[in-house]
């Protein structure tokens, strides 16, 4: 039997609302988007040197 999904908003912990799933409100939905757009969430990876970034942008 599959495990029941969490029924709380990942931003504030309040119960989710069907219209904004998996969030509780438009505000939390927008806050989550702003975190992604503003580097609030990061995916770990190897560190890139500034020199490596500059040479890639000049070569294309």
Backbone as XML, in Angstrom:
<?xml version="1.0"?>
<chain id="A" units="angstrom">
  <residue number="1" name="UNK">
    <atom name="N" x="0.847" y="-1.188" z="0.000"/>
    <atom name="CA" x="0.000" y="0.000" z="0.000"/>
    <atom name="C" x="0.888" y="1.244" z="0.000"/>
  </residue>
  <residue number="2" name="UNK">
    <atom name="N" x="0.640" y="2.203" z="-0.922"/>
    <atom name="CA" x="1.475" y="3.409" z="-0.973"/>
    <atom name="C" x="1.339" y="4.264" z="0.280"/>
  </residue>
  <residue number="3" name="UNK">
    <atom name="N" x="2.423" y="4.922" z="0.620"/>
    <atom name="CA" x="2.425" y="5.813" z="1.778"/>
    <atom name="C" x="1.622" y="7.071" z="1.454"/>
  </residue>
  <residue number="4" name="UNK">
    <atom name="N" x="0.816" y="7.537" z="2.411"/>
    <atom name="CA" x="0.015" y="8.745" z="2.221"/>
    <atom name="C" x="0.931" y="9.965" z="2.167"/>
  </residue>
  <residue number="5" name="UNK">
    <atom name="N" x="0.684" y="10.825" z="1.180"/>
    <atom name="CA" x="1.498" y="12.033" z="1.018"/>
    <atom name="C" x="1.261" y="12.993" z="2.177"/>
  </residue>
  <residue number="6" name="UNK">
    <atom name="N" x="2.244" y="13.805" z="2.450"/>
    <atom name="CA" x="2.131" y="14.830" z="3.488"/>
    <atom name="C" x="0.999" y="15.783" z="3.128"/>
  </residue>
  <residue number="7" name="UNK">
    <atom name="N" x="0.238" y="16.208" z="4.115"/>
    <atom name="CA" x="-0.873" y="17.112" z="3.837"/>
    <atom name="C" x="-0.624" y="18.501" z="4.411"/>
  </residue>
  <residue number="8" name="UNK">
    <atom name="N" x="0.640" y="18.846" z="4.603"/>
    <atom name="CA" x="0.996" y="20.164" z="5.119"/>
    <atom name="C" x="1.814" y="20.935" z="4.095"/>
  </residue>
  <residue number="9" name="UNK">
    <atom name="N" x="1.639" y="22.229" z="4.091"/>
    <atom name="CA" x="2.360" y="23.133" z="3.196"/>
    <atom name="C" x="3.860" y="23.046" z="3.496"/>
  </residue>
  <residue number="10" name="UNK">
    <atom name="N" x="4.700" y="22.881" z="2.471"/>
    <atom name="CA" x="6.140" y="22.802" z="2.717"/>
    <atom name="C" x="6.760" y="24.136" z="3.138"/>
  </residue>
  <residue number="11" name="UNK">
    <atom name="N" x="6.048" y="25.242" z="2.951"/>
    <atom name="CA" x="6.578" y="26.559" z="3.307"/>
    <atom name="C" x="6.253" y="26.916" z="4.754"/>
  </residue>
  <residue number="12" name="UNK">
    <atom name="N" x="4.973" y="26.764" z="5.148"/>
    <atom name="CA" x="4.575" y="27.222" z="6.486"/>
    <atom name="C" x="4.044" y="26.116" z="7.398"/>
  </residue>
  <residue number="13" name="UNK">
    <atom name="N" x="3.749" y="24.943" z="6.844"/>
    <atom name="CA" x="3.287" y="23.832" z="7.660"/>
    <atom name="C" x="1.786" y="23.750" z="7.867"/>
  </residue>
  <residue number="14" name="UNK">
    <atom name="N" x="1.020" y="24.712" z="7.343"/>
    <atom name="CA" x="-0.441" y="24.675" z="7.462"/>
    <atom name="C" x="-1.009" y="23.607" z="6.536"/>
  </residue>
  <residue number="15" name="UNK">
    <atom name="N" x="-2.244" y="23.170" z="6.772"/>
    <atom name="CA" x="-2.868" y="22.180" z="5.876"/>
    <atom name="C" x="-2.965" y="22.717" z="4.446"/>
  </residue>
  <residue number="16" name="UNK">
    <atom name="N" x="-2.740" y="21.829" z="3.467"/>
    <atom name="CA" x="-2.777" y="22.262" z="2.070"/>
    <atom name="C" x="-4.205" y="22.519" z="1.613"/>
  </residue>
  <residue number="17" name="UNK">
    <atom name="N" x="-4.330" y="23.347" z="0.587"/>
    <atom name="CA" x="-5.609" y="23.629" z="-0.055"/>
    <atom name="C" x="-5.554" y="23.054" z="-1.466"/>
  </residue>
  <residue number="18" name="UNK">
    <atom name="N" x="-6.634" y="22.432" z="-1.887"/>
    <atom name="CA" x="-6.686" y="21.759" z="-3.183"/>
    <atom name="C" x="-6.273" y="22.681" z="-4.333"/>
  </residue>
  <residue number="19" name="UNK">
    <atom name="N" x="-6.727" y="23.913" z="-4.323"/>
    <atom name="CA" x="-6.439" y="24.842" z="-5.421"/>
    <atom name="C" x="-4.964" y="25.230" z="-5.515"/>
  </residue>
  <residue number="20" name="UNK">
    <atom name="N" x="-4.217" y="25.097" z="-4.420"/>
    <atom name="CA" x="-2.820" y="25.535" z="-4.394"/>
    <atom name="C" x="-1.857" y="24.386" z="-4.127"/>
  </residue>
  <residue number="21" name="UNK">
    <atom name="N" x="-2.307" y="23.176" z="-4.214"/>
    <atom name="CA" x="-1.517" y="21.995" z="-3.902"/>
    <atom name="C" x="-0.138" y="22.075" z="-4.520"/>
  </residue>
  <residue number="22" name="UNK">
    <atom name="N" x="0.925" y="21.828" z="-3.850"/>
    <atom name="CA" x="1.069" y="21.301" z="-2.498"/>
    <atom name="C" x="1.175" y="22.382" z="-1.432"/>
  </residue>
  <residue number="23" name="UNK">
    <atom name="N" x="0.706" y="23.593" z="-1.731"/>
    <atom name="CA" x="0.797" y="24.703" z="-0.784"/>
    <atom name="C" x="-0.561" y="24.987" z="-0.152"/>
  </residue>
  <residue number="24" name="UNK">
    <atom name="N" x="-0.579" y="25.882" z="0.840"/>
    <atom name="CA" x="-1.829" y="26.217" z="1.521"/>
    <atom name="C" x="-2.487" y="27.461" z="0.941"/>
  </residue>
  <residue number="25" name="UNK">
    <atom name="N" x="-1.719" y="28.275" z="0.214"/>
    <atom name="CA" x="-2.260" y="29.538" z="-0.292"/>
    <atom name="C" x="-1.418" y="30.034" z="-1.460"/>
  </residue>
  <residue number="26" name="UNK">
    <atom name="N" x="-1.937" y="31.026" z="-2.121"/>
    <atom name="CA" x="-1.180" y="31.652" z="-3.218"/>
    <atom name="C" x="0.097" y="32.297" z="-2.681"/>
  </residue>
  <residue number="27" name="UNK">
    <atom name="N" x="0.021" y="32.856" z="-1.474"/>
    <atom name="CA" x="1.193" y="33.487" z="-0.874"/>
    <atom name="C" x="2.350" y="32.514" z="-0.698"/>
  </residue>
  <residue number="28" name="UNK">
    <atom name="N" x="2.063" y="31.330" z="-0.185"/>
    <atom name="CA" x="3.123" y="30.335" z="-0.002"/>
    <atom name="C" x="3.621" y="29.816" z="-1.353"/>
  </residue>
  <residue number="29" name="UNK">
    <atom name="N" x="2.726" y="29.684" z="-2.302"/>
    <atom name="CA" x="3.114" y="29.264" z="-3.649"/>
    <atom name="C" x="4.080" y="30.282" z="-4.253"/>
  </residue>
  <residue number="30" name="UNK">
    <atom name="N" x="3.752" y="31.570" z="-4.116"/>
    <atom name="CA" x="4.611" y="32.634" z="-4.636"/>
    <atom name="C" x="5.936" y="32.711" z="-3.881"/>
  </residue>
  <residue number="31" name="UNK">
    <atom name="N" x="5.908" y="32.523" z="-2.557"/>
    <atom name="CA" x="7.143" y="32.543" z="-1.767"/>
    <atom name="C" x="8.093" y="31.442" z="-2.210"/>
  </residue>
  <residue number="32" name="UNK">
    <atom name="N" x="7.529" y="30.263" z="-2.494"/>
    <atom name="CA" x="8.349" y="29.151" z="-2.957"/>
    <atom name="C" x="8.995" y="29.484" z="-4.303"/>
  </residue>
  <residue number="33" name="UNK">
    <atom name="N" x="8.223" y="30.057" z="-5.218"/>
    <atom name="CA" x="8.767" y="30.451" z="-6.518"/>
    <atom name="C" x="9.881" y="31.485" z="-6.353"/>
  </residue>
  <residue number="34" name="UNK">
    <atom name="N" x="9.668" y="32.465" z="-5.491"/>
    <atom name="CA" x="10.696" y="33.485" z="-5.261"/>
    <atom name="C" x="11.971" y="32.883" z="-4.676"/>
  </residue>
  <residue number="35" name="UNK">
    <atom name="N" x="11.833" y="31.855" z="-3.839"/>
    <atom name="CA" x="13.020" y="31.181" z="-3.310"/>
    <atom name="C" x="13.818" y="30.525" z="-4.430"/>
  </residue>
  <residue number="36" name="UNK">
    <atom name="N" x="13.123" y="29.911" z="-5.393"/>
    <atom name="CA" x="13.824" y="29.298" z="-6.524"/>
    <atom name="C" x="14.475" y="30.362" z="-7.400"/>
  </residue>
  <residue number="37" name="UNK">
    <atom name="N" x="13.772" y="31.442" z="-7.667"/>
    <atom name="CA" x="14.299" y="32.482" z="-8.546"/>
    <atom name="C" x="15.405" y="33.304" z="-7.897"/>
  </residue>
  <residue number="38" name="UNK">
    <atom name="N" x="15.381" y="33.431" z="-6.582"/>
    <atom name="CA" x="16.356" y="34.256" z="-5.874"/>
    <atom name="C" x="17.462" y="33.479" z="-5.204"/>
  </residue>
  <residue number="39" name="UNK">
    <atom name="N" x="17.739" y="32.267" z="-5.629"/>
    <atom name="CA" x="18.795" y="31.426" z="-5.062"/>
    <atom name="C" x="18.547" y="31.040" z="-3.612"/>
  </residue>
  <residue number="40" name="UNK">
    <atom name="N" x="17.288" y="31.052" z="-3.168"/>
    <atom name="CA" x="16.968" y="30.591" z="-1.824"/>
    <atom name="C" x="17.124" y="29.080" z="-1.702"/>
  </residue>
  <residue number="41" name="UNK">
    <atom name="N" x="16.921" y="28.388" z="-2.826"/>
    <atom name="CA" x="17.139" y="26.941" z="-2.894"/>
    <atom name="C" x="18.333" y="26.715" z="-3.800"/>
  </residue>
  <residue number="42" name="UNK">
    <atom name="N" x="19.180" y="25.808" z="-3.401"/>
    <atom name="CA" x="20.353" y="25.494" z="-4.216"/>
    <atom name="C" x="20.525" y="23.991" z="-4.303"/>
  </residue>
  <residue number="43" name="UNK">
    <atom name="N" x="20.956" y="23.539" z="-5.448"/>
    <atom name="CA" x="21.252" y="22.128" z="-5.651"/>
    <atom name="C" x="22.765" y="21.985" z="-5.563"/>
  </residue>
  <residue number="44" name="UNK">
    <atom name="N" x="23.258" y="21.142" z="-4.648"/>
    <atom name="CA" x="24.701" y="21.021" z="-4.477"/>
    <atom name="C" x="25.369" y="20.450" z="-5.727"/>
  </residue>
  <residue number="45" name="UNK">
    <atom name="N" x="26.545" y="20.920" z="-5.990"/>
    <atom name="CA" x="27.329" y="20.443" z="-7.118"/>
    <atom name="C" x="28.759" y="20.910" z="-6.973"/>
  </residue>
  <residue number="46" name="UNK">
    <atom name="N" x="29.597" y="20.529" z="-7.918"/>
    <atom name="CA" x="30.991" y="20.959" z="-7.826"/>
    <atom name="C" x="31.109" y="22.467" z="-8.003"/>
  </residue>
  <residue number="47" name="UNK">
    <atom name="N" x="32.039" y="23.053" z="-7.287"/>
    <atom name="CA" x="32.254" y="24.496" z="-7.373"/>
    <atom name="C" x="32.929" y="24.830" z="-8.701"/>
  </residue>
  <residue number="48" name="UNK">
    <atom name="N" x="32.457" y="25.883" z="-9.348"/>
    <atom name="CA" x="33.002" y="26.323" z="-10.626"/>
    <atom name="C" x="33.829" y="27.574" z="-10.381"/>
  </residue>
  <residue number="49" name="UNK">
    <atom name="N" x="35.034" y="27.587" z="-10.930"/>
    <atom name="CA" x="35.873" y="28.779" z="-10.761"/>
    <atom name="C" x="35.362" y="29.891" z="-11.659"/>
  </residue>
  <residue number="50" name="UNK">
    <atom name="N" x="35.605" y="31.128" z="-11.274"/>
    <atom name="CA" x="35.167" y="32.279" z="-12.069"/>
    <atom name="C" x="35.829" y="32.256" z="-13.443"/>
  </residue>
  <residue number="51" name="UNK">
    <atom name="N" x="37.082" y="31.809" z="-13.513"/>
    <atom name="CA" x="37.799" y="31.722" z="-14.782"/>
    <atom name="C" x="37.092" y="30.758" z="-15.725"/>
  </residue>
  <residue number="52" name="UNK">
    <atom name="N" x="36.629" y="29.629" z="-15.204"/>
    <atom name="CA" x="35.913" y="28.648" z="-16.021"/>
    <atom name="C" x="34.624" y="29.208" z="-16.588"/>
  </residue>
  <residue number="53" name="UNK">
    <atom name="N" x="33.928" y="30.011" z="-15.841"/>
    <atom name="CA" x="32.679" y="30.613" z="-16.296"/>
    <atom name="C" x="32.965" y="31.632" z="-17.388"/>
  </residue>
  <residue number="54" name="UNK">
    <atom name="N" x="33.990" y="32.468" z="-17.205"/>
    <atom name="CA" x="34.344" y="33.484" z="-18.199"/>
    <atom name="C" x="34.748" y="32.853" z="-19.529"/>
  </residue>
  <residue number="55" name="UNK">
    <atom name="N" x="35.559" y="31.803" z="-19.498"/>
    <atom name="CA" x="36.032" y="31.198" z="-20.740"/>
    <atom name="C" x="34.897" y="30.509" z="-21.487"/>
  </residue>
  <residue number="56" name="UNK">
    <atom name="N" x="33.917" y="29.954" z="-20.789"/>
    <atom name="CA" x="32.778" y="29.324" z="-21.449"/>
    <atom name="C" x="31.923" y="30.354" z="-22.166"/>
  </residue>
  <residue number="57" name="UNK">
    <atom name="N" x="31.696" y="31.507" z="-21.562"/>
    <atom name="CA" x="30.838" y="32.516" z="-22.173"/>
    <atom name="C" x="31.516" y="33.185" z="-23.367"/>
  </residue>
  <residue number="58" name="UNK">
    <atom name="N" x="32.836" y="33.262" z="-23.383"/>
    <atom name="CA" x="33.556" y="33.882" z="-24.495"/>
    <atom name="C" x="33.697" y="32.941" z="-25.686"/>
  </residue>
  <residue number="59" name="UNK">
    <atom name="N" x="33.652" y="31.645" z="-25.433"/>
    <atom name="CA" x="33.882" y="30.678" z="-26.499"/>
    <atom name="C" x="32.672" y="30.392" z="-27.361"/>
  </residue>
  <residue number="60" name="UNK">
    <atom name="N" x="31.483" y="30.856" z="-26.991"/>
    <atom name="CA" x="30.281" y="30.443" z="-27.687"/>
    <atom name="C" x="29.754" y="31.447" z="-28.573"/>
  </residue>
</chain>
